[in-house]
Amino acid sequence: MAKQHFTAEEAKEIGEKLRVDWTKWDVEQFRMGMDVELEHGTVDPNTNVTNDDPLMTGKIALAHLNEFGDYYTRLDQMEKEAEGKLLPVVEEIV
């Protein structure tokens, strides 16, 4: 079964191995990122590039956090907005 989430403790440990600078963002933002980036793992064999490897997953999350320190908060907000805008369109079609 594919891994579904990381704990804060796991994220902290992985971040330490990747030498994450915790003054740039907090462990929770990194943990959120690791959870999101599991989409590149065994959940879908067609897009599996990490094989759920925690370090590879952490590197992807870190790459996005280097772009924006709140990347995953922004992503969550964008997805919620998109769902809200899509629902009326779907209801209109039905």
Backbone as a chain_set.jsonl record, in Angstrom:
{"seq": "MAKQHFTAEEAKEIGEKLRVDWTKWDVEQFRMGMDVELEHGTVDPNTNVTNDDPLMTGKIALAHLNEFGDYYTRLDQMEKEAEGKLLPVVEEIV", "coords": {"N": [[0.844, -1.191, 0.0], [0.491, 2.238, -0.766], [2.318, 4.906, 0.738], [0.703, 7.346, 2.734], [0.894, 9.636, 4.296], [3.142, 11.807, 6.158], [4.527, 12.096, 9.418], [5.066, 14.85, 11.697], [7.409, 14.413, 13.072], [8.747, 12.574, 11.406], [9.08, 14.196, 9.152], [10.739, 16.215, 10.196], [13.045, 14.73, 10.795], [13.787, 13.838, 8.216], [14.138, 16.306, 6.975], [16.343, 17.226, 8.437], [18.3, 15.449, 7.531], [18.458, 16.35, 4.934], [19.538, 18.755, 5.343], [17.927, 21.001, 5.885], [17.195, 24.412, 6.316], [15.756, 25.521, 9.014], [15.047, 28.078, 9.693], [13.95, 29.309, 7.571], [11.457, 28.204, 6.928], [8.818, 26.404, 8.588], [8.594, 23.165, 10.223], [6.064, 22.077, 9.803], [5.175, 23.167, 7.355], [6.997, 21.952, 5.646], [6.349, 19.264, 6.145], [3.705, 19.23, 5.183], [4.277, 19.63, 2.5], [5.716, 17.302, 1.897], [3.689, 15.411, 2.182], [1.977, 16.187, 0.07], [3.69, 15.763, -2.107], [3.85, 13.038, -2.239], [2.305, 12.257, -4.289], [3.938, 11.752, -6.381], [4.818, 9.247, -6.018], [4.262, 5.786, -5.259], [1.525, 5.783, -5.41], [0.49, 6.115, -7.914], [1.359, 4.192, -10.484], [2.024, 5.055, -13.06], [3.078, 7.592, -12.793], [5.076, 7.395, -10.976], [7.944, 8.453, -9.558], [9.459, 8.606, -7.295], [9.149, 6.366, -5.763], [8.083, 6.37, -3.241], [10.2, 7.032, -1.621], [11.467, 8.58, 1.193], [13.518, 10.58, 1.284], [13.76, 11.41, -1.407], [11.166, 12.345, -1.813], [11.155, 14.393, 0.06], [13.088, 16.063, -1.105], [11.762, 16.996, -3.389], [9.688, 18.449, -2.181], [11.25, 20.349, -0.847], [12.414, 21.686, -3.019], [10.198, 23.082, -4.04], [9.569, 24.67, -1.814], [11.783, 26.277, -1.783], [11.152, 27.996, -3.814], [8.851, 29.409, -2.904], [8.267, 30.166, 0.41], [5.877, 29.537, 1.597], [4.671, 27.75, -0.063], [3.044, 25.397, -0.026], [0.847, 26.084, 1.511], [-0.215, 28.055, -0.119], [-0.783, 26.472, -2.369], [-2.767, 24.779, -1.333], [-4.794, 26.667, -0.815], [-5.264, 27.576, -3.437], [-6.227, 25.222, -4.643], [-8.583, 24.816, -3.184], [-10.003, 27.121, -3.927], [-10.253, 26.631, -6.665], [-11.839, 24.317, -6.644], [-14.174, 25.381, -5.587], [-14.934, 27.115, -7.621], [-15.278, 25.373, -9.698], [-17.383, 23.682, -8.954], [-19.954, 25.113, -9.28], [-19.987, 25.19, -12.092], [-20.092, 22.487, -12.807], [-22.549, 21.81, -11.637], [-24.191, 23.365, -13.218], [-23.959, 22.128, -15.686], [-25.075, 19.646, -15.168]], "CA": [[0.0, 0.0, 0.0], [1.26, 3.478, -0.882], [2.366, 5.775, 1.915], [-0.3, 8.394, 2.576], [1.279, 10.876, 4.965], [4.304, 11.831, 7.033], [4.332, 12.777, 10.693], [5.978, 15.976, 11.905], [8.692, 13.839, 13.486], [9.393, 12.041, 10.204], [9.471, 15.336, 8.322], [11.886, 16.855, 10.854], [14.194, 13.838, 10.606], [14.164, 13.887, 6.805], [14.664, 17.65, 6.756], [17.698, 17.285, 9.007], [19.179, 14.727, 6.599], [18.602, 17.198, 3.745], [20.121, 20.007, 5.834], [16.94, 22.075, 5.753], [17.369, 25.576, 7.187], [14.44, 25.697, 9.633], [14.727, 29.5, 9.872], [13.236, 29.746, 6.36], [10.081, 27.717, 7.041], [8.685, 25.495, 9.727], [8.474, 21.735, 9.95], [4.716, 21.776, 9.31], [5.135, 23.491, 5.927], [7.762, 20.888, 4.999], [5.54, 18.043, 6.251], [2.609, 19.375, 4.216], [4.871, 19.422, 1.185], [6.021, 15.886, 1.707], [2.413, 14.723, 1.951], [1.532, 16.502, -1.293], [4.593, 15.191, -3.104], [3.648, 11.592, -2.36], [1.646, 12.018, -5.582], [4.985, 11.302, -7.305], [5.25, 7.932, -5.55], [3.601, 4.555, -5.698], [0.074, 5.956, -5.507], [0.158, 5.968, -9.331], [2.519, 3.61, -11.161], [2.36, 5.797, -14.273], [3.81, 8.824, -12.467], [5.961, 7.091, -9.85], [9.355, 8.795, -9.745], [10.156, 8.554, -6.009], [8.917, 5.065, -5.121], [7.792, 6.724, -1.845], [11.433, 7.242, -0.86], [11.294, 9.812, 1.961], [14.481, 11.62, 0.907], [13.371, 11.94, -2.723], [9.938, 13.109, -1.589], [11.582, 15.606, 0.747], [13.79, 16.935, -2.056], [10.753, 17.66, -4.222], [9.053, 19.453, -1.322], [12.24, 21.395, -0.612], [12.546, 22.475, -4.25], [9.063, 24.006, -4.097], [9.689, 25.637, -0.721], [12.805, 27.243, -2.184], [10.461, 28.982, -4.655], [8.002, 30.192, -1.997], [8.296, 29.562, 1.734], [4.529, 29.073, 1.956], [4.206, 27.119, -1.298], [1.978, 24.412, 0.169], [-0.334, 26.817, 1.969], [-0.762, 28.664, -1.341], [-1.337, 25.396, -3.189], [-4.015, 24.371, -0.695], [-5.779, 27.727, -1.059], [-5.589, 27.569, -4.856], [-7.06, 24.054, -4.915], [-9.907, 25.069, -2.612], [-10.661, 28.102, -4.794], [-10.591, 25.963, -7.924], [-12.972, 23.436, -6.373], [-15.343, 26.246, -5.409], [-15.321, 27.658, -8.923], [-15.659, 24.268, -10.564], [-18.657, 23.118, -8.529], [-21.096, 25.713, -9.979], [-19.951, 24.809, -13.502], [-20.568, 21.105, -12.865], [-23.981, 21.837, -11.347], [-24.853, 23.964, -14.379], [-23.963, 21.112, -16.739], [-25.976, 18.571, -14.754]], "C": [[0.885, 1.247, 0.0], [1.207, 4.276, 0.417], [1.422, 6.944, 1.683], [0.059, 9.697, 3.255], [2.535, 10.681, 5.81], [3.92, 12.518, 8.333], [5.304, 13.955, 10.763], [7.367, 15.461, 12.289], [9.455, 13.281, 12.289], [9.898, 13.176, 9.321], [10.705, 16.025, 8.892], [13.148, 16.033, 10.625], [14.7, 13.888, 9.164], [14.759, 15.252, 6.471], [16.074, 17.808, 7.289], [18.691, 16.591, 8.077], [19.445, 15.549, 5.342], [19.195, 18.566, 4.082], [19.2, 21.2, 5.6], [17.257, 23.169, 6.769], [16.001, 25.917, 7.767], [14.118, 27.16, 9.932], [13.954, 30.039, 8.676], [11.767, 29.34, 6.376], [10.017, 26.707, 8.173], [8.482, 24.051, 9.274], [7.11, 21.409, 9.356], [4.595, 22.069, 7.816], [5.865, 22.401, 5.128], [6.979, 19.577, 5.022], [4.378, 18.071, 5.265], [3.119, 19.091, 2.809], [5.178, 17.967, 0.913], [4.753, 15.082, 1.468], [1.929, 14.946, 0.521], [2.385, 15.762, -2.315], [4.577, 13.671, -3.147], [2.904, 11.246, -3.65], [2.652, 11.55, -6.628], [5.521, 9.926, -6.921], [4.369, 6.813, -6.057], [2.084, 4.648, -5.772], [-0.39, 5.786, -6.96], [1.389, 5.438, -10.067], [2.949, 4.383, -12.413], [3.162, 7.066, -14.007], [4.776, 8.622, -11.306], [7.403, 7.435, -10.209], [10.144, 8.678, -8.444], [10.086, 7.194, -5.341], [8.677, 5.229, -3.619], [9.049, 6.878, -0.984], [11.335, 8.576, -0.122], [12.267, 10.925, 1.575], [14.147, 12.234, -0.446], [12.121, 12.806, -2.596], [10.27, 14.431, -0.916], [12.291, 16.574, -0.179], [12.809, 17.675, -2.958], [10.07, 18.756, -3.416], [9.992, 20.631, -1.102], [12.421, 22.286, -1.838], [11.415, 23.489, -4.362], [9.139, 25.059, -2.997], [10.78, 26.661, -1.006], [12.217, 28.321, -3.088], [9.666, 29.951, -3.79], [7.963, 29.467, -0.66], [6.955, 29.043, 2.209], [3.854, 28.385, 0.764], [2.991, 26.218, -1.064], [0.72, 25.013, 0.765], [-1.014, 27.458, 0.769], [-1.43, 27.617, -2.225], [-2.682, 24.941, -2.64], [-5.116, 25.398, -0.955], [-6.224, 27.729, -2.517], [-6.51, 26.394, -5.198], [-8.468, 24.236, -4.367], [-10.681, 26.074, -3.453], [-11.111, 27.451, -6.095], [-11.789, 25.037, -7.745], [-14.255, 24.243, -6.234], [-15.846, 26.817, -6.716], [-15.809, 26.565, -9.857], [-17.037, 23.731, -10.216], [-19.851, 23.773, -9.215], [-21.146, 25.345, -11.463], [-20.485, 23.394, -13.665], [-22.069, 21.063, -12.618], [-24.765, 22.399, -12.529], [-24.977, 22.95, -15.511], [-24.984, 20.026, -16.426], [-27.361, 19.113, -14.765]], "O": [[1.904, 1.296, 0.689], [0.184, 4.313, 1.101], [1.343, 7.476, 0.576], [-0.413, 10.757, 2.846], [2.931, 9.56, 6.129], [3.081, 13.419, 8.342], [6.249, 14.039, 9.978], [8.379, 16.022, 11.868], [10.663, 13.486, 12.167], [11.014, 13.119, 8.804], [11.618, 16.379, 8.147], [14.2, 16.582, 10.297], [15.905, 13.969, 8.927], [15.765, 15.342, 5.766], [16.91, 18.455, 6.658], [19.797, 17.089, 7.862], [20.522, 15.46, 4.752], [19.334, 19.425, 3.211], [19.64, 22.268, 5.174], [17.55, 22.888, 7.932], [15.177, 26.532, 7.091], [13.013, 27.456, 10.385], [13.363, 31.116, 8.758], [10.92, 30.081, 5.876], [11.042, 26.221, 8.651], [8.234, 23.773, 8.101], [7.014, 20.544, 8.486], [3.975, 21.296, 7.086], [5.402, 21.984, 4.066], [6.948, 18.858, 4.024], [4.093, 17.078, 4.596], [2.468, 18.397, 2.028], [4.926, 17.464, -0.181], [4.743, 14.17, 0.641], [1.519, 14.003, -0.155], [1.863, 15.198, -3.276], [5.224, 13.073, -4.006], [2.874, 10.086, -4.06], [2.257, 11.006, -7.659], [6.551, 9.49, -7.433], [3.803, 6.889, -7.147], [1.426, 3.682, -6.16], [-1.52, 5.366, -7.21], [2.36, 6.172, -10.251], [4.124, 4.359, -12.779], [3.851, 7.561, -14.899], [5.243, 9.597, -10.717], [8.009, 6.785, -11.06], [11.375, 8.653, -8.475], [10.879, 6.9, -4.446], [9.017, 4.351, -2.826], [8.966, 6.858, 0.244], [11.138, 9.609, -0.761], [11.882, 12.094, 1.542], [14.241, 13.45, -0.614], [12.033, 13.873, -3.203], [9.725, 15.472, -1.283], [12.115, 17.786, -0.055], [13.007, 18.853, -3.256], [9.891, 19.869, -3.91], [9.569, 21.785, -1.166], [12.565, 23.502, -1.71], [11.65, 24.637, -4.74], [8.806, 26.22, -3.23], [10.711, 27.791, -0.523], [12.727, 29.441, -3.127], [9.794, 31.167, -3.928], [7.656, 28.276, -0.61], [6.889, 28.21, 3.113], [2.634, 28.435, 0.608], [2.022, 26.273, -1.82], [-0.373, 24.494, 0.542], [-2.238, 27.415, 0.646], [-2.511, 27.849, -2.765], [-3.63, 24.74, -3.4], [-6.245, 25.03, -1.28], [-7.412, 27.867, -2.807], [-7.465, 26.555, -5.958], [-9.442, 23.853, -5.016], [-11.88, 25.905, -3.671], [-12.222, 27.694, -6.567], [-12.662, 24.982, -8.611], [-15.307, 23.825, -6.716], [-17.051, 26.985, -6.902], [-16.66, 26.808, -10.712], [-17.791, 23.359, -11.115], [-20.714, 23.047, -9.708], [-22.23, 25.204, -12.029], [-21.263, 23.135, -14.584], [-22.789, 20.351, -13.319], [-25.879, 21.955, -12.805], [-25.988, 22.919, -16.213], [-25.677, 19.543, -17.322], [-28.308, 18.393, -14.45]]}, "num_chains": 1, "name": "protein.A"}
